[in-house]
Amino acid sequence: MTPELLDRARAVLRTTPVVDGHNDLPWAMRAQAGYDLDAVDLTADQSHRLHTDLGRLRAGGVGAQFWSVYVPAELAGDDAVSATLEQVDFVKQMTERHPEHLRLALTADDVEAARAEGRIASLMGAEGGHSINSSLATLRALYELGVRYLTLTHNSNVPWADSATDEPVHGGLSAFGEEVVREMNRLGMLVDLSHVSADTMRDALRVSEAPVVFSHSSARAVCDHPRNVPDDVLAGLPANGGVVMATFVPKFVLPAAIEWTLAADENMRAEGLHPLETTPEAMAVQRAYEAAHPRPVATAATVADHLDHLREVAGVDHIGLGGDYDGTAFTPAGLEDVSGYPVLVAELLRRGWSEADLAKLTWHNALRALRGAETVARRLRAERRPSIATAARLDGA
């Protein structure tokens, strides 16, 4: 990438920084340091252990970050709820520890205010419907704590929605699942459709009155992985007002990486490790496997291919970025960590993307979706009370 293109990219990001849809730093901090912000100084370079620190967020031109308050699907019931609350608590501790860099954001106006102050807006998204334990009251409690999106599933089905990477049970959303979407609309919580099955995507688009997001998903037509979004769903986004935020995870963007990753995951399990684990010990196992079995390497151009397709099918007003940093073992060349966004923007400039279109991609589209959810919520709160529906009542479970 030429210095001139990188300079232009950084200039774009100074004006309209990145709203990134998904970063798993909170779980990485739990796994590596028990949430101890004294043990891991995020104002220092943490590139030896993490994809994210405050200096690299600044270098990458990140202006707003949805921190994932993820917990694994292996946690269920009240254990999942408690672990999610611990993740929320960490994000709040992190923003309070670094007020010169971070500002907790609950609304689109908060995001704009953080940008005006030169701080990074910190939002939260819960990754997986297991975090609410099939309880709309718990959903509301998470909203009150500041969670502004819920990914309806993670890698496994929940009792009311099918995941992209599990055997279908419901054929999309159950009746209670539809009620979850309606209650999210009433609250102003974004419905996140990353990780869900294509049928769940279609059901949610049918039910939702507010814009939806895909916090970290790419184009299935470019890389045929079930975590990605099919063209018919992309084509339906303009009518909804939603945004698909392209991810950088190699196995979701590079077809050749799919089979390699499956084999690497099996190697991790054979070593008694979870495939998603990114501790230094786990990464040592991954690097040893990679040395013996060379890994197909994605690049910024690979991600740009997805963005070209997403723009063509969904339209430039319905695309964004969701890197999934600190939630994946491997990243594309040039996009190794959160400082890499200028490289991707430079690649898009090289392909002829206008600065106006890049501003929509990085900043305006995500803010419009968040503001749209807030607008719908104001209307719905005036029209109906909080739902007291249960899965047992609606689904007969």
Backbone hydrogen bonds, N-H to C=O, Kabsch-Sander energy under -0.5 kcal/mol:
donor,donor_aa,acceptor,acceptor_aa,energy
6,L,2,T,-2.1
7,D,3,P,-2.4
8,R,4,E,-2.1
9,A,5,L,-2.6
10,R,6,L,-2.4
11,A,7,D,-1.8
12,V,8,R,-2.2
13,L,9,A,-2.2
14,R,10,R,-1.6
15,T,11,A,-1.2
16,T,12,V,-3.1
18,V,61,G,-2.8
19,V,362,T,-2.8
20,D,18,V,-0.7
20,D,64,A,-2.7
21,G,321,L,-2.2
23,N,66,F,-1.1
24,D,325,Y,-2.8
28,A,24,D,-2.1
29,M,25,L,-2.7
30,R,26,P,-1.7
31,A,27,W,-2.8
32,Q,28,A,-2.5
33,A,29,M,-2.0
34,G,30,R,-1.4
35,Y,29,M,-2.1
36,D,33,A,-1.8
37,L,35,Y,-0.9
40,V,36,D,-1.3
41,D,39,A,-0.5
42,L,40,V,-0.9
44,A,41,D,-1.8
49,R,46,Q,-2.2
50,L,46,Q,-2.9
54,L,42,L,-2.7
55,G,42,L,-0.6
57,L,53,D,-2.1
58,R,54,L,-2.0
59,A,55,G,-2.4
60,G,56,R,-2.1
61,G,58,R,-1.4
62,V,57,L,-2.2
63,G,18,V,-2.3
63,G,61,G,-0.5
64,A,18,V,-2.0
65,Q,121,A,-3.1
66,F,20,D,-2.6
67,W,65,Q,-0.9
67,W,123,L,-3.3
68,S,23,N,-3.0
69,V,67,W,-0.5
69,V,125,G,-2.8
70,Y,68,S,-0.8
71,V,127,E,-0.6
75,L,72,P,-1.9
79,D,76,A,-1.3
80,A,76,A,-0.7
80,A,77,G,-0.5
81,V,77,G,-1.7
82,S,78,D,-2.8
83,A,79,D,-2.2
84,T,80,A,-2.1
85,L,81,V,-2.2
86,E,82,S,-1.9
87,Q,83,A,-1.8
88,V,84,T,-2.4
89,D,85,L,-2.5
90,F,86,E,-2.0
91,V,87,Q,-2.1
92,K,88,V,-2.1
93,Q,89,D,-2.5
94,M,90,F,-3.0
95,T,91,V,-2.4
96,E,92,K,-2.1
97,R,93,Q,-2.1
98,H,94,M,-1.4
101,H,98,H,-1.7
102,L,98,H,-2.9
103,R,120,I,-2.1
105,A,122,S,-2.8
111,V,107,T,-1.7
112,E,108,A,-2.3
113,A,109,D,-2.4
114,A,110,D,-2.5
115,R,111,V,-2.1
116,A,112,E,-2.2
117,E,113,A,-1.7
118,G,114,A,-0.6
118,G,115,R,-1.2
119,R,114,A,-2.9
120,I,101,H,-3.7
121,A,63,G,-2.5
121,A,119,R,-0.6
122,S,103,R,-3.2
123,L,65,Q,-2.8
123,L,121,A,-0.6
124,M,146,G,-0.6
125,G,67,W,-2.2
126,A,149,Y,-2.9
128,G,126,A,-1.0
128,G,151,T,-1.2
129,G,152,L,-1.0
131,S,128,G,-2.1
132,I,129,G,-1.7
133,N,130,H,-0.8
134,S,129,G,-0.6
135,S,132,I,-1.2
139,L,135,S,-1.9
140,R,136,L,-2.3
141,A,137,A,-2.1
142,L,138,T,-2.4
143,Y,139,L,-2.0
144,E,140,R,-2.4
145,L,141,A,-1.5
146,G,143,Y,-1.6
147,V,142,L,-2.5
148,R,124,M,-3.2
149,Y,124,M,-0.7
150,L,190,L,-1.8
151,T,126,A,-3.2
152,L,150,L,-0.6
152,L,192,D,-2.0
153,T,194,S,-0.5
154,H,156,S,-0.8
158,V,161,A,-2.3
161,A,158,V,-1.4
162,D,172,G,-1.5
164,A,195,H,-3.2
166,D,163,S,-0.9
174,S,160,W,-2.2
178,E,174,S,-2.1
179,E,175,A,-1.6
180,V,176,F,-2.2
181,V,177,G,-1.9
182,R,178,E,-2.2
183,E,179,E,-2.5
184,M,180,V,-2.4
185,N,181,V,-2.3
186,R,182,R,-2.0
187,L,183,E,-2.1
188,G,184,M,-2.3
189,M,184,M,-2.1
190,L,148,R,-2.6
191,V,211,P,-0.5
192,D,150,L,-2.2
192,D,190,L,-0.7
193,L,191,V,-0.6
193,L,213,V,-3.0
196,V,193,L,-0.9
197,S,162,D,-1.9
201,M,197,S,-2.4
202,R,198,A,-2.3
203,D,199,D,-2.5
204,A,200,T,-2.7
205,L,201,M,-2.4
206,R,202,R,-1.8
207,V,203,D,-2.1
208,S,204,A,-3.1
213,V,191,V,-2.5
214,F,243,V,-2.1
215,S,213,V,-0.5
217,S,214,F,-0.5
217,S,245,M,-1.9
220,R,218,S,-0.5
220,R,229,V,-2.0
222,V,219,A,-0.8
223,C,219,A,-2.0
225,H,223,C,-2.4
228,N,225,H,-2.3
229,V,218,S,-3.0
233,V,230,P,-0.5
234,L,230,P,-2.2
235,A,231,D,-2.7
236,G,232,D,-0.7
236,G,233,V,-0.8
237,L,233,V,-0.6
237,L,234,L,-1.3
240,N,236,G,-0.9
240,N,237,L,-0.7
241,G,237,L,-2.5
242,G,237,L,-1.1
243,V,212,V,-1.8
244,V,318,H,-2.2
245,M,214,F,-2.8
245,M,243,V,-0.5
246,A,244,V,-0.7
246,A,320,G,-2.2
248,F,323,G,-1.1
252,F,249,V,-2.1
253,V,249,V,-0.9
253,V,250,P,-0.9
254,L,250,P,-2.8
257,A,254,L,-2.0
258,I,254,L,-0.5
258,I,255,P,-1.5
259,E,255,P,-0.6
260,W,256,A,-0.8
261,T,257,A,-2.2
262,L,258,I,-2.0
263,A,259,E,-2.0
264,A,260,W,-2.4
265,D,261,T,-2.8
266,E,262,L,-1.9
267,N,263,A,-1.9
268,M,264,A,-2.0
269,R,265,D,-2.4
270,A,266,E,-2.2
271,E,267,N,-1.1
271,E,268,M,-0.6
272,G,269,R,-2.0
273,L,268,M,-2.6
277,E,274,H,-2.1
283,M,279,T,-2.8
284,A,280,P,-1.7
285,V,281,E,-1.4
286,Q,282,A,-2.2
287,R,283,M,-2.8
288,A,284,A,-2.0
289,Y,285,V,-2.1
290,E,286,Q,-2.5
291,A,287,R,-2.2
292,A,288,A,-1.5
293,H,289,Y,-2.1
298,A,296,P,-0.6
300,A,333,A,-0.9
303,V,299,T,-1.6
304,A,300,A,-2.4
305,D,301,A,-2.0
306,H,302,T,-1.2
307,L,303,V,-2.2
308,D,304,A,-2.7
309,H,305,D,-1.8
310,L,306,H,-3.2
311,R,307,L,-2.5
312,E,308,D,-1.9
313,V,309,H,-2.4
314,A,310,L,-2.5
315,G,310,L,-1.0
315,G,311,R,-0.7
318,H,315,G,-1.9
319,I,316,V,-0.6
320,G,244,V,-2.1
321,L,19,V,-0.7
322,G,246,A,-3.0
324,D,22,H,-2.0
325,Y,22,H,-0.7
327,G,324,D,-1.5
333,A,298,A,-2.9
335,L,332,P,-1.7
338,V,51,H,-1.9
340,G,337,D,-2.1
341,Y,338,V,-0.6
343,V,340,G,-1.4
344,L,340,G,-1.2
345,V,341,Y,-2.5
346,A,342,P,-2.4
347,E,343,V,-1.9
348,L,344,L,-2.1
349,L,345,V,-2.4
350,R,346,A,-2.4
351,R,347,E,-1.3
352,G,349,L,-1.6
353,W,348,L,-2.5
358,L,354,S,-2.3
359,A,355,E,-1.9
360,K,356,A,-1.4
361,L,357,D,-2.2
362,T,358,L,-2.8
363,W,359,A,-2.1
364,H,359,A,-2.0
365,N,360,K,-2.1
367,L,363,W,-1.8
368,R,364,H,-2.3
369,A,365,N,-2.2
370,L,366,A,-2.2
371,R,367,L,-2.6
372,G,368,R,-2.4
373,A,369,A,-2.2
374,E,370,L,-1.8
375,T,371,R,-2.2
376,V,372,G,-2.3
377,A,373,A,-2.1
378,R,374,E,-1.9
379,R,375,T,-1.4
380,L,376,V,-2.6
381,R,377,A,-2.7
382,A,378,R,-0.9
383,E,379,R,-0.8
383,E,380,L,-0.6
384,R,380,L,-2.2
394,L,390,T,-2.2
395,D,391,A,-3.0
396,G,391,A,-0.6
396,G,392,A,-0.9
397,A,391,A,-1.0
